[in-house]
Amino acid sequence: MTTTMILIGAAVVLVLWLVGIYNNLVKLRNNRENAFANIDVQLKQRHDLIPQLVATVKGYAAHEKGLLESVTAARTAAMSAGTINEKIQAENALSSALAGLKVAVEAYPDLKANTNFLQLQGEVSDIENKLAATRRFFNSATKELNNAVQVFPNNLLAGMFGFHKEPMFEVPAAERASYDKAPEIQF
C-alpha cells in the first residue's frame, strides 16, 4: 500500500512537472507571437506611408524609376507574406530597398527641402525607430522561447509537442557589412 501511494505520488508529481513545462512553452510561444503582432502594427503603418513617400520622390526623381519600382515591389511582397518567417525575409528586403531610396534622396537637395517630403521622412524615421524597438522585443521573446525549447529536460517534451527553435528578426548579412563601416559625413 505504501509503495503504491509513493508510485502514485511520484506519477502525479511527474505529470504536474510535465504540464508545467508544456504550459511554460505555450506561454513563451504566445509571447513571441504577440511580439510579432506588435511588429505587424508598425509594418502596416510603414506600408501605408511608403506609397506617399514614393509619390513625393517621383515628382523629383523621375529617372530613378527602377529604384522606386523596387521599393514598391518589396512593399507588395512584404504585405503578402504569410508566415512569420516569410514576413521576416520580406521586411528585410523592404528595409534594403528603403535604404537605397535614402541614398538616392541625397542626390536631390530640392527634395530634401520639400515640406511634404520632410514630414513623410520624419514619419518613416519614427516608424523605423518603433520597428527597431518592437524587433528587439520580438527577438527577446524569441530568445526566451528558444532557450526554453533547447534546455534539458524541456527539449524532450518540446520536440514531442512540435516546439522548435525559431528564427530571430535579424539584419541580412549583406546589410550588416554596411553597418560595420563608419558613416561618411559630407558638407
C-alpha positions in Angstrom: 0.0 0.0 0.0 2.8 2.5 0.9 4.7 1.6 -2.3 1.6 2.2 -4.3 1.0 5.6 -2.7 4.6 6.6 -3.4 4.3 5.5 -7.0 1.0 7.4 -7.4 2.5 10.4 -5.7 5.6 10.3 -8.0 3.4 9.9 -11.1 1.3 12.9 -10.0 4.4 15.0 -9.4 5.9 13.9 -12.8 2.6 14.8 -14.6 2.4 18.2 -12.9 6.0 18.8 -13.8 5.4 17.9 -17.5 2.3 20.1 -17.6 4.3 23.0 -16.1 6.9 22.6 -18.8 4.3 22.4 -21.5 2.4 25.4 -20.2 5.6 27.5 -20.0 6.4 26.6 -23.6 2.9 27.6 -24.7 3.2 31.0 -22.8 6.6 31.7 -24.4 5.3 30.8 -27.9 2.3 33.1 -27.4 4.6 35.9 -26.1 6.7 35.6 -29.3 3.5 35.7 -31.5 2.3 38.7 -29.6 5.6 40.4 -30.1 5.4 39.8 -33.8 1.8 41.2 -33.8 3.3 44.4 -32.4 5.8 44.4 -35.3 2.8 43.9 -37.7 1.2 47.1 -36.4 4.4 49.1 -37.2 4.8 47.4 -40.5 1.2 48.3 -41.5 2.0 52.0 -40.8 5.2 51.6 -42.7 3.4 50.0 -45.7 0.8 52.8 -45.7 3.5 55.6 -45.7 5.6 54.1 -48.4 3.3 55.0 -51.4 3.1 58.6 -50.2 6.9 58.8 -49.9 7.4 57.2 -53.3 4.9 59.6 -54.9 6.7 62.6 -53.4 10.0 61.3 -54.6 8.7 60.5 -58.0 7.9 64.2 -58.5 11.6 65.0 -58.1 13.4 61.9 -59.3 11.5 60.6 -62.4 14.7 59.0 -63.7 15.0 56.8 -60.6 12.1 54.7 -61.8 13.9 51.3 -61.1 14.6 52.2 -57.5 11.1 53.3 -56.9 9.7 50.2 -58.5 11.9 48.0 -56.3 10.6 49.8 -53.2 7.0 49.3 -54.4 7.6 45.6 -55.3 9.3 45.0 -51.9 6.4 46.6 -50.1 3.9 44.4 -52.0 5.9 41.3 -51.2 6.1 42.3 -47.6 2.3 42.9 -47.4 1.5 39.5 -49.0 3.9 37.4 -46.8 2.1 34.8 -44.8 4.2 33.2 -42.1 6.4 35.0 -39.6 9.5 33.7 -41.4 8.2 34.9 -44.8 7.5 38.3 -43.2 10.9 38.5 -41.7 12.5 37.8 -45.2 10.2 40.2 -47.0 10.7 43.0 -44.4 14.4 42.6 -44.7 14.2 43.1 -48.5 11.9 46.1 -47.9 14.5 47.6 -45.5 17.2 47.2 -48.1 15.1 48.9 -50.8 14.3 51.8 -48.4 18.0 52.2 -47.7 18.6 52.5 -51.4 15.9 55.1 -51.6 17.5 57.1 -48.8 20.8 57.1 -50.7 19.0 58.3 -53.9 17.3 61.1 -52.0 20.7 62.5 -51.0 21.2 63.5 -54.7 18.2 65.8 -54.7 18.7 68.9 -52.5 15.4 70.4 -53.5 13.6 67.2 -52.4 15.2 67.3 -49.0 13.8 70.9 -48.5 10.2 69.9 -49.6 7.8 70.2 -46.7 5.8 67.1 -47.7 8.9 65.1 -48.1 10.3 66.2 -44.8 7.1 65.3 -43.0 7.0 61.9 -44.6 10.6 61.3 -44.0 10.1 62.2 -40.3 7.2 59.8 -40.1 9.1 57.0 -41.8 12.0 57.6 -39.4 9.7 57.5 -36.4 8.2 54.2 -37.6 11.6 52.8 -38.3 12.6 53.6 -34.7 9.4 52.0 -33.4 10.1 49.0 -35.6 13.6 48.7 -34.1 12.1 48.7 -30.6 9.5 46.1 -31.4 12.0 43.9 -33.2 14.2 44.0 -30.1 11.2 42.9 -28.0 10.4 40.2 -30.6 14.0 38.9 -30.6 13.9 38.9 -26.8 10.7 36.8 -26.8 12.2 34.5 -29.4 15.4 34.1 -27.3 13.3 33.1 -24.3 11.3 30.6 -26.3 14.5 29.2 -27.9 16.2 28.8 -24.6 13.2 27.0 -23.1 12.9 24.7 -26.1 16.6 23.8 -26.1 17.4 23.2 -22.4 17.2 19.8 -20.8 14.7 18.3 -20.0 12.4 20.8 -21.8 13.9 19.7 -25.1 12.5 16.2 -24.7 8.9 17.5 -24.2 9.3 20.4 -26.7 10.1 18.0 -29.6 7.1 15.8 -28.8 4.7 18.7 -28.9 6.1 20.5 -32.0 8.0 23.3 -30.3 11.3 24.1 -32.0 13.9 26.8 -32.3 12.5 29.9 -34.0 14.5 32.4 -36.1 15.3 35.9 -34.9 14.4 39.0 -36.8 17.9 39.9 -37.9 19.6 42.3 -40.3 20.5 40.4 -43.5 24.2 39.6 -43.9 24.5 41.9 -47.0 23.3 44.9 -45.0 25.3 44.0 -41.9 28.6 44.7 -43.8 27.4 48.3 -44.5 26.7 48.8 -40.8 30.3 47.8 -39.9 31.6 50.8 -41.8 31.7 54.3 -40.3 29.2 56.7 -42.0 30.7 59.2 -44.4 29.7 62.7 -43.5 30.0 65.3 -46.2 29.3 69.1 -46.0 
